[in-house]
Amino acid sequence: MSNVFIAFQHNEESRPVIDAIIADNPRATVVHSPGLVKIDAPDSLTIRRATIEEQTGRPYDLQALQINLVTLSGHLDEDDDQLTLSWKH
């Protein structure tokens, strides 16, 4: 089992995204560092647009993740509704 991770700048814009990731990935662990929030998950991590929209109360374009994205690890599979990191091809 290998971990995947994603890290964001630690700011108000990232907070609902991070909360949504935690809600959708119960096995994920969050590490807060000065200016950075890193989320690790075993095997895979999924970010769902609908969950972010529930957190923010407004429409959300997953491409907006890139504004506060610092780094990620894993193979990326994305569409308009979700983004998944995993080590599976």
ROTOR-316137 format. One record per residue: residue in one letter; x, y, z of N, C-alpha, C in turn. Coordinates in steps of 0.2 Angstrom, whole numbers, plus 5000, padded with zeros to 4 digits. Example, Ala and Ser with C-alpha at 12.3 -4.5 7.8 and 13.67 -1.06 7.14 Angstrom:
2
{type->A; n_east->5066; n_north->4972; n_up->5039; ca_east->5062; ca_north->4978; ca_up->5039; c_east->5066; c_north->4984; c_up->5039}
{type->S; n_east->5064; n_north->4989; n_up->5035; ca_east->5068; ca_north->4995; ca_up->5036; c_east->5064; c_north->5000; c_up->5039}
This chain:
89
{type->M; n_east->5004; n_north->4994; n_up->5000; ca_east->5000; ca_north->5000; ca_up->5000; c_east->5004; c_north->5006; c_up->5000}
{type->S; n_east->5003; n_north->5011; n_up->4995; ca_east->5007; ca_north->5017; ca_up->4995; c_east->5002; c_north->5023; c_up->4996}
{type->N; n_east->5005; n_north->5028; n_up->4999; ca_east->5001; ca_north->5034; ca_up->5000; c_east->5001; c_north->5039; c_up->4994}
{type->V; n_east->4996; n_north->5042; n_up->4993; ca_east->4996; ca_north->5048; ca_up->4988; c_east->4995; c_north->5054; c_up->4992}
{type->F; n_east->4996; n_north->5060; n_up->4990; ca_east->4995; ca_north->5066; ca_up->4994; c_east->4994; c_north->5072; c_up->4989}
{type->I; n_east->4991; n_north->5077; n_up->4992; ca_east->4990; ca_north->5083; ca_up->4989; c_east->4991; c_north->5089; c_up->4994}
{type->A; n_east->4994; n_north->5094; n_up->4992; ca_east->4996; ca_north->5100; ca_up->4997; c_east->4993; c_north->5106; c_up->4994}
{type->F; n_east->4990; n_north->5110; n_up->4998; ca_east->4988; ca_north->5117; ca_up->4996; c_east->4991; c_north->5122; c_up->5001}
{type->Q; n_east->4991; n_north->5128; n_up->4998; ca_east->4992; ca_north->5134; ca_up->5002; c_east->4987; c_north->5134; c_up->5008}
{type->H; n_east->4990; n_north->5136; n_up->5014; ca_east->4985; ca_north->5137; ca_up->5020; c_east->4982; c_north->5144; c_up->5020}
{type->N; n_east->4976; n_north->5144; n_up->5017; ca_east->4972; ca_north->5151; ca_up->5017; c_east->4965; c_north->5149; c_up->5017}
{type->E; n_east->4961; n_north->5155; n_up->5017; ca_east->4954; ca_north->5154; ca_up->5017; c_east->4951; c_north->5151; c_up->5011}
{type->E; n_east->4954; n_north->5152; n_up->5005; ca_east->4951; ca_north->5149; ca_up->4999; c_east->4952; c_north->5142; c_up->4999}
{type->S; n_east->4957; n_north->5139; n_up->5002; ca_east->4958; ca_north->5132; ca_up->5002; c_east->4954; c_north->5128; c_up->5008}
{type->R; n_east->4952; n_north->5132; n_up->5013; ca_east->4948; ca_north->5129; ca_up->5018; c_east->4942; c_north->5124; c_up->5016}
{type->P; n_east->4938; n_north->5127; n_up->5012; ca_east->4932; ca_north->5122; ca_up->5010; c_east->4934; c_north->5116; c_up->5006}
{type->V; n_east->4939; n_north->5117; n_up->5002; ca_east->4942; ca_north->5112; ca_up->4998; c_east->4945; c_north->5106; c_up->5003}
{type->I; n_east->4949; n_north->5108; n_up->5007; ca_east->4952; ca_north->5104; ca_up->5012; c_east->4946; c_north->5100; c_up->5016}
{type->D; n_east->4941; n_north->5104; n_up->5019; ca_east->4936; ca_north->5101; ca_up->5022; c_east->4932; c_north->5096; c_up->5018}
{type->A; n_east->4931; n_north->5097; n_up->5012; ca_east->4928; ca_north->5093; ca_up->5007; c_east->4932; c_north->5086; c_up->5006}
{type->I; n_east->4938; n_north->5087; n_up->5005; ca_east->4943; ca_north->5081; ca_up->5004; c_east->4942; c_north->5077; c_up->5011}
{type->I; n_east->4943; n_north->5080; n_up->5016; ca_east->4942; ca_north->5076; ca_up->5023; c_east->4936; c_north->5072; c_up->5023}
{type->A; n_east->4930; n_north->5076; n_up->5021; ca_east->4924; ca_north->5073; ca_up->5022; c_east->4923; c_north->5067; c_up->5017}
{type->D; n_east->4926; n_north->5067; n_up->5011; ca_east->4925; ca_north->5062; ca_up->5006; c_east->4931; c_north->5056; c_up->5007}
{type->N; n_east->4936; n_north->5057; n_up->5011; ca_east->4941; ca_north->5052; ca_up->5012; c_east->4943; c_north->5051; c_up->5019}
{type->P; n_east->4939; n_north->5047; n_up->5022; ca_east->4939; ca_north->5046; ca_up->5030; c_east->4946; c_north->5043; c_up->5032}
{type->R; n_east->4950; n_north->5040; n_up->5027; ca_east->4956; ca_north->5037; ca_up->5029; c_east->4962; c_north->5042; c_up->5028}
{type->A; n_east->4960; n_north->5048; n_up->5026; ca_east->4965; ca_north->5053; ca_up->5024; c_east->4968; c_north->5056; c_up->5031}
{type->T; n_east->4974; n_north->5058; n_up->5031; ca_east->4977; ca_north->5062; ca_up->5037; c_east->4979; c_north->5069; c_up->5034}
{type->V; n_east->4978; n_north->5074; n_up->5039; ca_east->4980; ca_north->5080; ca_up->5037; c_east->4986; c_north->5083; c_up->5041}
{type->V; n_east->4991; n_north->5086; n_up->5038; ca_east->4996; ca_north->5089; ca_up->5042; c_east->4997; c_north->5096; c_up->5040}
{type->H; n_east->4996; n_north->5100; n_up->5045; ca_east->4996; ca_north->5108; ca_up->5045; c_east->5004; c_north->5110; c_up->5046}
{type->S; n_east->5006; n_north->5114; n_up->5041; ca_east->5013; ca_north->5117; ca_up->5042; c_east->5012; c_north->5124; c_up->5041}
{type->P; n_east->5017; n_north->5128; n_up->5043; ca_east->5016; ca_north->5135; ca_up->5042; c_east->5015; c_north->5137; c_up->5034}
{type->G; n_east->5009; n_north->5139; n_up->5032; ca_east->5008; ca_north->5141; ca_up->5025; c_east->5006; c_north->5135; c_up->5021}
{type->L; n_east->5005; n_north->5129; n_up->5024; ca_east->5004; ca_north->5123; ca_up->5019; c_east->5000; c_north->5118; c_up->5023}
{type->V; n_east->4995; n_north->5115; n_up->5019; ca_east->4991; ca_north->5109; ca_up->5022; c_east->4992; c_north->5103; c_up->5017}
{type->K; n_east->4995; n_north->5098; n_up->5020; ca_east->4996; ca_north->5092; ca_up->5016; c_east->4991; c_north->5086; c_up->5018}
{type->I; n_east->4988; n_north->5083; n_up->5013; ca_east->4983; ca_north->5078; ca_up->5015; c_east->4986; c_north->5072; c_up->5011}
{type->D; n_east->4987; n_north->5067; n_up->5016; ca_east->4990; ca_north->5060; ca_up->5014; c_east->4984; c_north->5055; c_up->5014}
{type->A; n_east->4984; n_north->5050; n_up->5009; ca_east->4979; ca_north->5045; ca_up->5010; c_east->4982; c_north->5038; c_up->5007}
{type->P; n_east->4980; n_north->5033; n_up->5010; ca_east->4982; ca_north->5026; ca_up->5008; c_east->4979; c_north->5025; c_up->5001}
{type->D; n_east->4983; n_north->5023; n_up->4996; ca_east->4980; ca_north->5020; ca_up->4990; c_east->4977; c_north->5025; c_up->4985}
{type->S; n_east->4972; n_north->5029; n_up->4987; ca_east->4969; ca_north->5034; ca_up->4983; c_east->4966; c_north->5040; c_up->4987}
{type->L; n_east->4965; n_north->5045; n_up->4983; ca_east->4961; ca_north->5051; ca_up->4986; c_east->4957; c_north->5054; c_up->4981}
{type->T; n_east->4951; n_north->5055; n_up->4983; ca_east->4946; ca_north->5058; ca_up->4978; c_east->4943; c_north->5065; c_up->4980}
{type->I; n_east->4943; n_north->5070; n_up->4976; ca_east->4941; ca_north->5076; ca_up->4977; c_east->4934; c_north->5077; c_up->4973}
{type->R; n_east->4929; n_north->5078; n_up->4976; ca_east->4922; ca_north->5079; ca_up->4972; c_east->4920; c_north->5086; c_up->4972}
{type->R; n_east->4918; n_north->5088; n_up->4966; ca_east->4916; ca_north->5095; ca_up->4965; c_east->4909; c_north->5096; c_up->4969}
{type->A; n_east->4905; n_north->5091; n_up->4969; ca_east->4899; ca_north->5092; ca_up->4973; c_east->4900; c_north->5093; c_up->4980}
{type->T; n_east->4905; n_north->5090; n_up->4983; ca_east->4906; ca_north->5091; ca_up->4990; c_east->4909; c_north->5098; c_up->4992}
{type->I; n_east->4913; n_north->5100; n_up->4987; ca_east->4916; ca_north->5107; ca_up->4988; c_east->4910; c_north->5112; c_up->4987}
{type->E; n_east->4906; n_north->5111; n_up->4983; ca_east->4900; ca_north->5115; ca_up->4982; c_east->4895; c_north->5115; c_up->4988}
{type->E; n_east->4895; n_north->5109; n_up->4991; ca_east->4891; ca_north->5109; ca_up->4998; c_east->4895; c_north->5113; c_up->5003}
{type->Q; n_east->4901; n_north->5113; n_up->5003; ca_east->4905; ca_north->5117; ca_up->5008; c_east->4905; c_north->5124; c_up->5007}
{type->T; n_east->4905; n_north->5126; n_up->5001; ca_east->4905; ca_north->5133; ca_up->4999; c_east->4898; c_north->5137; c_up->4998}
{type->G; n_east->4893; n_north->5132; n_up->4996; ca_east->4887; ca_north->5135; ca_up->4994; c_east->4886; c_north->5138; c_up->4988}
{type->R; n_east->4891; n_north->5137; n_up->4983; ca_east->4891; ca_north->5140; ca_up->4977; c_east->4894; c_north->5135; c_up->4972}
{type->P; n_east->4893; n_north->5136; n_up->4965; ca_east->4896; ca_north->5132; ca_up->4960; c_east->4904; c_north->5132; c_up->4961}
{type->Y; n_east->4907; n_north->5127; n_up->4959; ca_east->4914; ca_north->5126; ca_up->4959; c_east->4917; c_north->5123; c_up->4953}
{type->D; n_east->4922; n_north->5126; n_up->4950; ca_east->4925; ca_north->5122; ca_up->4945; c_east->4932; c_north->5119; c_up->4947}
{type->L; n_east->4933; n_north->5113; n_up->4946; ca_east->4938; ca_north->5109; ca_up->4949; c_east->4945; c_north->5112; c_up->4947}
{type->Q; n_east->4945; n_north->5115; n_up->4941; ca_east->4951; ca_north->5119; ca_up->4939; c_east->4954; c_north->5124; c_up->4943}
{type->A; n_east->4949; n_north->5127; n_up->4948; ca_east->4951; ca_north->5132; ca_up->4952; c_east->4956; c_north->5129; c_up->4958}
{type->L; n_east->4956; n_north->5122; n_up->4959; ca_east->4961; ca_north->5119; ca_up->4963; c_east->4968; c_north->5121; c_up->4962}
{type->Q; n_east->4969; n_north->5123; n_up->4956; ca_east->4976; ca_north->5124; ca_up->4954; c_east->4979; c_north->5131; c_up->4957}
{type->I; n_east->4974; n_north->5135; n_up->4958; ca_east->4976; ca_north->5142; ca_up->4961; c_east->4980; c_north->5141; c_up->4968}
{type->N; n_east->4978; n_north->5137; n_up->4972; ca_east->4981; ca_north->5136; ca_up->4979; c_east->4985; c_north->5129; c_up->4979}
{type->L; n_east->4985; n_north->5125; n_up->4974; ca_east->4989; ca_north->5119; ca_up->4974; c_east->4996; c_north->5120; c_up->4974}
{type->V; n_east->5000; n_north->5117; n_up->4979; ca_east->5007; ca_north->5117; ca_up->4979; c_east->5010; c_north->5111; c_up->4976}
{type->T; n_east->5008; n_north->5105; n_up->4978; ca_east->5011; ca_north->5099; ca_up->4975; c_east->5006; c_north->5093; c_up->4976}
{type->L; n_east->5007; n_north->5088; n_up->4972; ca_east->5003; ca_north->5082; ca_up->4973; c_east->5008; c_north->5076; c_up->4971}
{type->S; n_east->5005; n_north->5070; n_up->4973; ca_east->5009; ca_north->5064; ca_up->4972; c_east->5004; c_north->5058; c_up->4970}
{type->G; n_east->5005; n_north->5055; n_up->4964; ca_east->5000; ca_north->5050; ca_up->4962; c_east->4998; c_north->5051; c_up->4955}
{type->H; n_east->4995; n_north->5046; n_up->4952; ca_east->4993; ca_north->5047; ca_up->4945; c_east->4986; c_north->5051; c_up->4946}
{type->L; n_east->4985; n_north->5055; n_up->4941; ca_east->4980; ca_north->5060; ca_up->4941; c_east->4974; c_north->5058; c_up->4936}
{type->D; n_east->4968; n_north->5057; n_up->4938; ca_east->4963; ca_north->5055; ca_up->4934; c_east->4957; c_north->5060; c_up->4936}
{type->E; n_east->4955; n_north->5064; n_up->4931; ca_east->4950; ca_north->5070; ca_up->4932; c_east->4945; c_north->5070; c_up->4927}
{type->D; n_east->4939; n_north->5073; n_up->4929; ca_east->4934; ca_north->5075; ca_up->4924; c_east->4931; c_north->5081; c_up->4927}
{type->D; n_east->4925; n_north->5083; n_up->4925; ca_east->4922; ca_north->5089; ca_up->4927; c_east->4919; c_north->5088; c_up->4934}
{type->D; n_east->4918; n_north->5082; n_up->4937; ca_east->4915; ca_north->5081; ca_up->4943; c_east->4920; c_north->5079; c_up->4949}
{type->Q; n_east->4925; n_north->5076; n_up->4947; ca_east->4930; ca_north->5073; ca_up->4952; c_east->4937; c_north->5073; c_up->4950}
{type->L; n_east->4941; n_north->5073; n_up->4954; ca_east->4948; ca_north->5072; ca_up->4953; c_east->4951; c_north->5066; c_up->4958}
{type->T; n_east->4954; n_north->5061; n_up->4955; ca_east->4957; ca_north->5056; ca_up->4959; c_east->4964; c_north->5055; c_up->4958}
{type->L; n_east->4968; n_north->5054; n_up->4964; ca_east->4975; ca_north->5053; ca_up->4964; c_east->4975; c_north->5045; c_up->4966}
{type->S; n_east->4979; n_north->5041; n_up->4963; ca_east->4980; ca_north->5035; ca_up->4965; c_east->4987; c_north->5032; c_up->4961}
{type->W; n_east->4989; n_north->5026; n_up->4963; ca_east->4995; ca_north->5023; ca_up->4960; c_east->4993; c_north->5018; c_up->4955}
{type->K; n_east->4986; n_north->5018; n_up->4953; ca_east->4984; ca_north->5013; ca_up->4948; c_east->4983; c_north->5017; c_up->4942}
{type->H; n_east->4985; n_north->5013; n_up->4936; ca_east->4985; ca_north->5016; ca_up->4930; c_east->4978; c_north->5016; c_up->4927}
